[in-house]
Amino acid sequence: MPACAKPRKTGCTMVMDVGKGLFETQSILEMSEAYIDHWKFAFGTSVFVEKTRLQEKLRLLAEHNILTFPGGTLLEVAMLKMHCRVYMTHAKELGFQAVEISDGTLPIPRFRRRRIIECALNTGLIPITEVGKKDPKRQPTVDQLADEILQDLEWGAAWVILEGRECGQGVGVFDDAGNVEGFEVERLVELLGSRIDALIWEAPLKAQQVYFIEKFGVNVGLGNISPDQILAVEALRNGLRFDTLNRVSEKLLRTGFWDPNAVEQDKP
C-alpha cells in the first residue's frame, strides 16, 4: 500500500474513465476506493452525461475523497471558443474539484498557460497540468518537457501529468511499441531533481507500470489506469504479482536473505 492514507501527494493512482455508469462506479468504489486518488473523465466524455447524473457521480466520488476533473482536451475546445473563464466556472458549479490543463492538441503559448493556471486557482479549482503532445510526430524533447514541468509547478500546478495517451505508444517516454525509453526517464530525473515526485506518469500498459514502480518505488504516481485494474495495479505496487515479486525474490536469493530450503520453526 502507499505510505500514507488519502489525500496523498505522492503515490497517486489516477483513473481514466471513458463512461462508467453510477452503479458501476459504486461497485468499483466498494472494492477499490482506498487506492484511487484522482478520477479523470477522459477527453470530452463528461459533456455527454446528463447533468444531474454527472453531478450525482461527482458527489459520490467526492464522498470517497477522490479528486475529480474533466479531461484536458475539453479545456482545449473551450480555448478555441475563447471561453476559458466560462469553462472553469461551469466545471466548479457542476462539482468538479480540479481541472486538467493541457496543450496536447492546440499550440498554447506559455504566457496563456500561466493565465489558465491562475484562472483555475481563482475559480477555486486545483490545477493539474499535462505536458507532451498527442501527435507522435510532434513530440517535444525531454529538456523541453522538464522546463514546462518546472514552470507549471512554479505557477501553481498541484501535479503534472506526463502524456501517455490511452494507448501508451509513440508519445511521451514511450516508443512506438509501448516500451519505456529509459534514457529519457533518466534525463527527467536529472533535470527535475526532487520535483520528480510531482509527476503522474500516464502508464496504461502493465509493463510500463512495472517499470515505474521498480524505478521509483511504491509511491510513484501512475495515471490512465482503467477502473477495473485498480487492485491489479495496487498488487503490482506491493509485489503481489509475478512481475514485481519475481525481481524481489531474485534479489533476496542473490543476497542470501531468503533460503528456499529453510524450514519454518514449529513455534514462532
C-alpha positions in Angstrom: 0.0 0.0 0.0 1.1 3.6 -0.5 2.9 5.0 2.5 0.1 7.3 3.6 -3.6 7.5 3.6 -5.7 9.8 1.4 -5.4 12.5 0.5 -1.9 11.6 -0.9 0.5 14.0 -2.5 2.7 11.1 -3.8 1.8 7.6 -4.9 -1.4 8.7 -6.5 -3.4 6.5 -8.8 -5.4 8.3 -11.5 -8.3 6.5 -13.0 -9.2 7.2 -16.7 -13.0 6.9 -17.0 -14.5 6.8 -20.5 -18.1 6.3 -19.4 -18.7 4.3 -16.3 -22.3 4.5 -15.0 -23.3 5.3 -11.4 -23.8 1.7 -10.4 -20.6 0.6 -12.0 -18.8 3.4 -10.2 -20.3 2.4 -6.9 -19.2 -1.2 -7.4 -15.6 -0.1 -8.2 -15.5 2.1 -5.1 -16.8 -0.7 -2.8 -13.7 -2.7 -3.8 -11.0 -0.1 -4.6 -11.8 3.4 -3.2 -8.9 3.3 -0.8 -6.5 3.1 -3.7 -8.0 5.7 -6.0 -6.8 9.3 -5.7 -7.8 11.0 -9.0 -10.7 10.3 -11.3 -10.4 11.8 -14.8 -13.5 12.0 -17.1 -11.5 11.3 -20.2 -11.4 13.6 -23.2 -14.7 15.4 -23.5 -16.9 12.4 -22.3 -18.4 14.4 -19.4 -20.3 16.6 -22.0 -22.5 13.6 -23.0 -23.6 12.7 -19.4 -26.9 14.2 -18.3 -26.3 17.0 -15.9 -28.0 15.6 -12.8 -26.4 12.2 -13.3 -23.0 13.7 -13.7 -23.4 15.7 -10.5 -24.6 12.7 -8.6 -21.5 10.8 -9.8 -19.2 13.7 -8.8 -20.8 13.8 -5.4 -20.3 10.1 -4.9 -16.6 10.3 -5.8 -16.1 13.4 -3.5 -17.6 11.4 -0.6 -14.8 8.9 -1.1 -12.2 11.6 -1.1 -11.4 11.2 -4.8 -10.3 14.3 -6.8 -12.3 14.7 -10.0 -11.6 16.6 -13.2 -12.6 16.6 -16.8 -10.0 15.7 -19.5 -7.7 18.4 -20.8 -9.0 18.0 -24.4 -12.3 19.6 -23.2 -10.5 22.6 -22.0 -8.7 23.0 -25.3 -12.0 23.0 -27.1 -13.1 25.8 -24.7 -10.0 27.7 -25.6 -10.9 27.6 -29.3 -14.2 29.3 -28.4 -12.4 31.8 -26.0 -14.4 30.5 -23.1 -11.7 29.7 -20.5 -13.3 31.5 -17.6 -16.8 30.2 -18.5 -15.4 26.7 -18.6 -13.8 27.0 -15.2 -16.9 28.4 -13.6 -19.1 25.8 -15.2 -16.7 23.0 -14.0 -16.8 24.3 -10.5 -20.6 24.6 -10.5 -21.0 21.1 -11.7 -19.0 19.8 -8.8 -15.5 19.1 -10.3 -12.8 19.8 -7.8 -9.9 20.1 -10.2 -9.2 20.8 -13.9 -6.6 19.3 -16.3 -4.8 22.0 -18.3 -3.1 20.6 -21.4 -1.9 21.6 -24.8 -1.8 18.1 -26.3 -3.5 19.3 -29.4 -3.5 23.1 -29.5 -0.4 25.3 -29.6 -1.0 27.3 -26.5 1.8 29.9 -25.7 3.3 29.7 -22.2 2.0 33.0 -21.1 -1.5 31.9 -21.8 -0.9 28.6 -20.0 0.1 30.6 -16.9 -3.1 32.6 -17.1 -5.1 29.4 -17.4 -3.5 28.0 -14.2 -4.2 31.3 -12.5 -7.8 31.2 -13.7 -8.3 27.8 -12.2 -6.9 28.9 -8.9 -9.1 32.0 -8.9 -12.1 29.8 -9.6 -11.3 27.5 -6.6 -10.2 24.6 -8.8 -7.0 22.6 -8.3 -4.9 23.0 -11.4 -3.4 19.7 -12.7 -1.3 20.3 -15.9 -0.3 17.9 -18.6 2.8 18.1 -20.7 3.5 16.5 -24.0 1.7 16.2 -27.4 -0.8 13.6 -28.5 0.6 13.5 -32.1 3.6 11.1 -32.3 5.1 13.3 -35.0 5.1 16.4 -32.7 6.9 15.2 -29.6 8.8 17.7 -27.6 12.3 16.9 -26.3 12.9 15.7 -22.8 14.6 19.0 -21.9 11.5 20.9 -23.2 9.2 18.7 -21.1 11.3 19.3 -18.0 11.2 23.1 -18.5 7.5 23.0 -18.8 7.0 20.8 -15.7 9.1 23.1 -13.6 7.3 26.2 -14.8 3.9 24.7 -14.3 4.8 23.8 -10.7 6.2 27.2 -10.1 2.9 28.8 -11.4 0.8 26.7 -9.0 0.1 23.3 -10.6 -0.5 20.7 -7.9 0.6 17.8 -10.1 1.9 17.5 -13.6 0.8 14.6 -15.8 3.2 13.3 -18.5 1.3 12.5 -21.7 1.0 8.8 -22.4 -2.5 8.7 -24.0 -4.8 5.7 -23.6 -2.6 3.6 -25.9 0.8 4.2 -24.2 2.6 4.1 -27.6 4.7 6.6 -29.5 4.2 9.6 -27.1 6.0 10.9 -24.0 8.7 8.5 -22.9 7.2 5.5 -24.8 8.4 4.2 -28.2 6.0 3.0 -30.9 5.8 -0.4 -29.3 5.0 1.0 -25.8 8.4 0.4 -24.3 9.8 2.9 -21.9 12.7 4.9 -23.2 14.8 4.6 -20.1 17.4 7.2 -21.1 14.6 9.8 -21.3 13.3 9.0 -17.9 16.9 9.3 -16.5 17.2 12.7 -18.1 14.0 13.8 -16.5 15.2 12.6 -13.1 18.5 14.6 -13.7 16.6 17.8 -14.7 13.8 17.7 -12.2 15.5 16.5 -9.0 13.1 16.2 -6.1 10.3 17.7 -8.2 10.1 14.3 -10.0 7.7 13.3 -7.2 5.1 15.8 -8.5 4.8 13.8 -11.8 2.0 11.4 -12.6 3.1 9.1 -15.4 0.4 8.1 -17.7 1.1 4.3 -18.0 -1.9 2.4 -19.3 0.1 -0.8 -20.0 1.2 -3.2 -17.3 4.9 -3.3 -18.4 5.0 0.5 -18.1 3.5 0.3 -14.6 6.1 -2.3 -13.6 8.9 -0.1 -14.9 7.9 3.0 -13.0 7.2 1.1 -9.8 10.6 -0.6 -9.9 12.3 2.7 -10.8 10.7 5.0 -8.3 9.1 2.7 -5.7 5.6 2.1 -4.4 4.8 5.8 -4.1 5.2 6.7 -7.8 2.3 8.5 -9.4 0.5 6.4 -12.1 -2.2 7.6 -14.5 -4.6 6.5 -17.2 -5.4 3.4 -15.2 -8.6 1.5 -16.2 -11.2 1.5 -13.4 -11.2 -2.3 -13.4 -7.4 -2.5 -13.0 -7.1 -0.6 -9.7 -6.5 -3.6 -7.5 -4.2 -5.1 -10.1 -2.0 -2.0 -10.1 -2.0 -2.0 -6.3 -0.9 -5.6 -6.3 2.0 -4.6 -8.6 2.9 -1.8 -6.2 3.1 -4.2 -3.3 4.9 -7.1 -5.0 1.8 -9.3 -5.1 2.1 -10.2 -8.8 4.8 -12.1 -10.6 6.1 -9.0 -12.5 7.3 -7.3 -9.3 7.5 -10.3 -6.9 9.9 -12.1 -9.2 12.5 -9.4 -9.1 12.2 -9.1 -5.3 12.6 -12.8 -4.8 15.6 -12.9 -7.1 17.3 -10.2 -5.1 16.6 -12.0 -1.8 18.0 -15.2 -3.2 21.1 -13.5 -4.6 21.9 -11.6 -1.4 21.1 -14.6 0.9 18.2 -13.0 2.7 15.9 -15.9 1.8 16.8 -19.6 1.7 14.1 -21.7 0.0 15.4 -24.8 1.8 14.9 -23.4 5.2 12.0 -25.0 7.1 9.7 -22.9 9.3 10.0 -23.3 13.1 7.3 -25.2 14.9 6.9 -22.2 17.2 7.1 -18.6 16.0 
